[in-house]
Amino acid sequence: MRKLIIAHLLAAVCLSWGFGLSFHDDGSVDIRIVAVVGNTPILSTELDQVVFMYGIQLPADSEEVYKIYGKILNDLIAEQVIYQAALAESITVDEETVNQEFSARWDSLVSQFGSEQALEETLAAEGLSLSSFKRKLKDQVREGLIKQMFVQRHLGQVEVSDEEVQKFYEENRDSLGEYPEQVKLRAIVISPPPESVLWAESEKKSRQIYDSLRAGMKFADAVEKFSDDTTTKHSGGYIGEFAPEDLPENFRNALQNLSPGEYTQPLRGSEGYHILKLNSRRGGKLSVSHIFTELPDAGEMAHKTAQAVYDSAVSGVSFDSLFAHHTADSSTLAGGGEVGPLPINSLPPALAMLIDSLGKGAYIPPIEQNGSWLVLNILDIIPAQKITPETHLDYLRELARRQKFSDKLDQLVRKLAKKIYVEVRDPKLARYVDITQ
C-alpha cells in the first residue's frame, strides 16, 4: 500500500530535516524496497516511520544519516528474521492473549489522539477506514507476541551473577554517566466506586429532592433545577401516558393509590431513581411526569473524590489520615503509600515538570492512571549522582542483564540469518547492515 497512514506527517518532518529515504524536496514520495527477508520486502517508508515515531534528530552530514538509517534497517531485518523463524517453528498465540494486548495498545492510541473519533478522522484523511487500521494493528500485535514467544523459547530467562555485574561496571564505568534525579512519592489511589455506591449516591440525591418537594418546592421547579432527564427537563418532567401493566411493578404499585397532582417517594429504575407525579387518569391510562436522578458515572465520581482529597491535603489534613480512609491500592498499604524512588526522567513529562516546579513536600493535583485517580505527595527529591555498585547495584544488574540478553539475541539472529534469505538492495545502507556479516 503506497499511501501510508502517516505519510503526510512524515513529509512535513522530513522536509524540516531536509532528508527522508522516500521523500523528495518537491513533496513527492518514492517508496522503494530497501531489503528483502525471505519473501518479505522492507520498504523505505518503514525506515522513515521509525525515524518519525522515535523522534530521531537527523544530522546535517548525509553519511551520518545513512548510518542511522542503516542501523534501523539492521534492526528491522532482525525483527523479520525472528518472525519468519518463529513461523517455521509453527509458533502461534491464542486469540484471547492477542485481544488483551490489542485492547491495551488501542486504548493507548486513542488516548494519544484524544478520542476514537479524532483517530478515525485522521485515518479517513489518509484514505483508510477505522476497521482496516484495527485489523492491521491487531496483526502487528499478533506478530509481536509470536516473536516474543520465539525469543523466550530459545533464550529463556537471562540472569547475571555478581561477578558479571562487577565486570560490566568495570568495563563501562566511564560511559555510565550519572544516575538520574529521583523522586520519592506518597500516593493515594482513588478507584471508581462499586455499583452499590453509585446506586446509594443516586438514591441520596433523589431523597434530597423529595425532601425539597415536601418542604414546599413546586414539582415543575424541582424538575427544572434537579432532573437529569434533559429531554423532559423543560416540559415539567412529562414522560407520557401508560397503561398500568406497561409500567415496572414498583412504579405501578406506587402510583395506584395516588390522586392526580401527588407524587411518589424515590423509586429505583433501571438507570437511576425517579420521583413520579401522577398528572391524571384517563381511559385506563396514567399520565405521568418524573424527576430523574441518573446513576453517577464511576470515573467522574472517582475524580470528584480525588479532588476533594487533594483539597483536604492542601488545607492541612494529614496524609496518613487521608491515605487510610481513601486509598484503594493494597500494594502500598504496608508502606503508607510510599512509591519510589523513581527516576524523574522516566515519568510522563507533564508530571516531571510539576515535580520540578512544586518541589519537596508539595501535593500534586489529581492525575488519572488506568481508570483510577492519584493524589501524590512529593516526599523527597534525590539529586543526580555518580553510579556505583554500592548505591546502584540493582540498576547495574539490570543494565548488565540487558546487555547479556542483547548479546545472546544478536548471536541467535546471526545464526538464523544464515538460514534465511536476506538481501539488502540499497548499497548506501548495505555498508551499515552487519546482521549477515
N, C-alpha and C positions, 0 to 999 in steps of 0.2 A: 504494500500500500504506500503510494508515493506521498500522499497527503497525511502527515503525521499530526498527532494531537497538539504538539507544542511547536509546530514549525514556525508559526508567526512570532512566537516569543523568542525562539532560537534566532530567528533572523535579526530581530532587534538587538539581542545580546551580542551576536557575532559581529554585527555592524559596529557596535560600540567598541568591541575588542579589535576590530579590523581583521578578524580571521575566523574561519569555520570551514571544516572539510567539505561541507555540502553547499555553502552559501557564497555567492559572488557579490561584488560591490553593487551591482545593479539590482540586487534583491532576488535574482533567480536562484533556483535550487537544482543542484546536480547530485542526485543520490546515486552513489557508486557502491559496488561490492568491494570491500577492502580486504576481506578474508573469507575463507570457506573452511568449515569444520565438518567433516563427514560430507553430508549433502546439504548442510545448513549454511546459508550466506550470512555474513555480518556486514551491515550497511554503514556507510559513512555517517548517516544521521544518528545511528545508535551511539556513536562516539560523541557526537555533538550534544546529544541528550544528557550523557553522563557529565560533560563539562558544565552544562546548564544547571542540572539538578543539584550538583555539589558546589556550585558557585566558584568553580576553579578560575582563578585570575590568570589569564594567559600573558606571558611576557612579550615584549616587542620583538625579540630575536626569533625569527621563523624556525631556526633549527631547534631551539629550545621548545617551541610549540609542538613540533613534530615528535620531540622526545616525550612530551606529556601525552600526546595522542597515542604514541607507540606503547606507552605503559598501560593506558586504558585498554587498547586493543589486546595487549597481552592478557589482561585480566578477563576480558570478555571471552577470549579463546579458551582460557582455563575453565570458565564457567560452563561453556558449551561442551568442552571435553568431558567434564564431570557428568553433565546431564546425559550425554549420549552413552557414557559408560554405565550410568545408572539404568537407562532403558535397556541396555544389553543384558543387564542382570535381572530384568523384569521387576524392578523395584516400583512399587505402587504405594499410594497413600489413600486411606479411606476418606470417603466424601465428607463425613462429619468433621474430621480434622481440617480439611480444606475449607469447609464452610465457616468454621470458627475463626480461622486465620484470616479468611477473606472479610468476614464481618468486621474484625478489628481494623484491618487495613482500610476498608471502605469508610468506616466511621471517622478514622483519622483524616482521610482525604476530604470527606465532606466538611469536616471541621476547618480544614485549611481554606476551603473555598467559601466558607460561611454558611452555606446551605446546599442541599442537593439540587435545588433549582438553579443556583448560580453555577454549579458544576455542569448541569445539563445545558445551560445556555452557552458555556464555554465550548463544550463538545459540539453543540449544534453549529457554532461558528466555524468549526473545522470539518463540518460535514459528517459528523459521527453521532450516532444515537447513544443514549444512556445505556440501553440494553447491550449493544455491541461492545461498548467500552467495559461494561461489567464482565462480559464473557472474557475479554482479553485480560483484564486484571486477574480474574479467577484462574485463568490458565497460567499466568505468571506466578501466582501463589502456589499452585499445584507443582509447577516446575521447581520452585524454590524449596518446597518441602521434600521433594524427591531427591534433590541434590543434598540436602541436609542429612537424609537417611543414608544415602550412599557414603558420605564422608564419615558419619558415625559408625557405619558398618566396618569401614576399612581403617579408621584411625582410633575409634573408641574414645575413652576419656584420657586426655593428656594431662599428666601430673608432673611436677618438678620437685626435686629434692632440695634440701637446704644448700647443699654443695652447688647445685645448678643455679640457684638464686644468687649465691655469692659470686659465682663465676660470671653470671650475667651482669652483675653490678660492677665488677672489676673491669669488664670489657667495655661497658657503656657509661661509666660514671661521668665522663667528661661531656657527654652529649645528652644526659638525662635532664639537665636544667633544674628548675625549681619545682617542688610540689606546689600546685596552685593554691591560692587563697581558699580557705574553707569556712563553712558556716555551720554552727550548731543551732538547731531549731527545736522548739516545742510545738507540737501540733495538736489541735482539737479537730477531730474529724466529725462532721455533721452529715450523716447519711439520710437519704429520703426516708420519711417515716413509713411504717407499715400501713396497710389499707385501713386497719381498725382505727388508727389515729386520724386518718383523713375523714372517716365517717363521723368520728366524735367531733371533729372540728366543724364539719358541715352542720351537724345537729346543734352544736353550741351556738353558731351564728343564727340558725333558724329560730332557736329558742329565744335569743335576744330580740329578734324581730317580732316574735309573738308577744313578748313582754311589752314591746313598744305599742303594739296594737291594743293590748289590754289596758295600757295607760292612756289610751285615747287617740292615738295616731290613726288617721284615716287610711283605709286599705290601699286606695289608689296612690296616696302619698308614699306609703311604705313600698309599694311596687316600684314607683319611680326612683326611690332612693336606694333600695336594697336588692331588688331582684336581679339574679344573674341570667335570666332569660331575656336576651336583648330583643328577640322577635316580638315579645308581648309587653315590654317594659313601658312603652308609651301608649298602651291601649288598656290600661287598668289591670293588666295581667290576664286578660281574657284568652282562654285556650280552646273554647268550643263547647258544643253540646254533645252529650254522651248518653247512651243507654247505660243504665247501672251495670248490666252484665259485661259491658265493654271496659269497665274500669278495673284496676287492680283491686283485690279483695279488701285491703286495708283502706284504700280510698273510698270504696263503695260503702263500707261499714261506717266510716267516719262521717260521710255525707248524708246517710239515710235519715238521721234524726235532726238534721239542721233545718232551720227555717231560712227562707231567702234573706240574704244580707248577712248571715252568720258565717263564721269561718272555723276551720279545724285547728287543732294543735299541729305542730310539725309532724309530718308523715314521711317515712322513708320511701324513696322511689328507687329507680334503677341507677340514677346518676347523681343523686343528692337528696336533699329534703325539700318538701313542698308544704306550704300553708295554703289550703284550698278554701275558696269562698264560693258558697252556693248563691248564684245570681237569681235563678228561677227554676221552676219545674213546669215543663210544658210538653204535653203529648207523650208522657212517659220518659222524657229526656231531661237531663240535668244540664243547665248552663253553668259553666264553672270558670272561675279565674284563679290564678295562683301567684304566690311569691316563691320563687325558686332559689334555693341555696345550693350552688354547684359544689360537687366534691372537689376539694382543692387539688392543684397539681402538686405531686410529691416533690418534684425538683424545686419548684418555686417556694414551697413551704420550707424545704431544707435551706434554701438561700436566705429566706427571711430569718430563720432561726440562727444561721451563721452570722448574719448582720447584727442581730441582737446580741449574740455572744461577743462579737468584736466590740460593739458599742460598750458593753459592760466591762470588758477588759480595759479599754481605753479610759473608762471613767474611774478605774481603780479596783474593781472586783478582782480577787486573786485568781491567778491562772489555775492553781490547783483545784479551787472550788469549781470553776467553770469546766475544767477537764473532767473531774469526777462526775459532774452532772450531765454532760453533753456528749463526750466522745463516743464514737461507735467503732473505733479501731482497737480491737482486743490485743493486737500485736504490740502496741505501745503502752499498754496499761501498766506493766511492771516497771517500765522506765519513766513513768509520769509524763508520757508524751514526747520524750526526747527523740530527736531524729538527727543522725549525722555523727561525726562531722561529714559534710558533703562538699566536694569541690564546687565553688561558686560558678565556675565556667561550665559546669555540667548541667546547671539549672536553666530553665527557659529564660531567654534574655530579659523579658519584662520583669520576671521575679528577681533576677540577679541585679537589675538596676534599682529595684525597690530596696533590696537589702543594702546595697551600697549607699543609697541616699538616706535611708532611715537610720541605719546604724544599730549597734548593740542595745538590747532592751526594748526596742520598738515592737509594736504589733503590726502585722500586715493585713490589710483588708481581705475579706473572704475570696478565696481562689477556688475555682471549680476543678475537680480532678476525678475522672472516671465516674461521673454521676453524683459524687459527693462534694461537699464544700469543706475547705480547710481554713481554719483560723490559725495563723502562725505567729509565734513569738520568737524574735531573734535572741537566742540565748548567749551566743558568743561568735565572734569573727576571728579566725585564726589567720594571721598573715602568711603569705607565701614563704616557703622555707626550703633550704637545700635538702635534696633527697639523700637519705642514709638508711642502711639496713636497720639501724637501731630505732628509727622513728617511723619508717615506711615499709616494713617488711612485707606486709600483705600486698601493698601496691607493687613492690618489686617482684613478688612472687607471681602476681597476675601478669605483669609485663613479660617475665621470663616464660611463663606458660604460653602466652600468646605467640612469642617468638618461636618456641619449640613446636607449637601447633602449626604455625605458618611454614616452618621448615619442613615438617612432615608432609603437609599438604602439597607444598611445592614439589617434593620428591614424588608423591603419588601422581600428581598431574603430569610431570615429565615422563613418568613411566607409561601413563595412559596415552600420552600424545604420540608415543612411538607406535601405538597400535591403531590409532585413529587418524584418518587423513586430515592434515592441516596444511593449508596453503595461504600465505599472505600475499595478496595481489598488489598492494601499494608499496612500491620499492622504497619510498621515503620513510614509511613506517616500519618496514621489514627489519631495518638495521637495529631497531629498538625492541623488537619482539624476540625474547630469548627462550620461549617455552619449549621450542623444538631443538634447541641447541644443546 
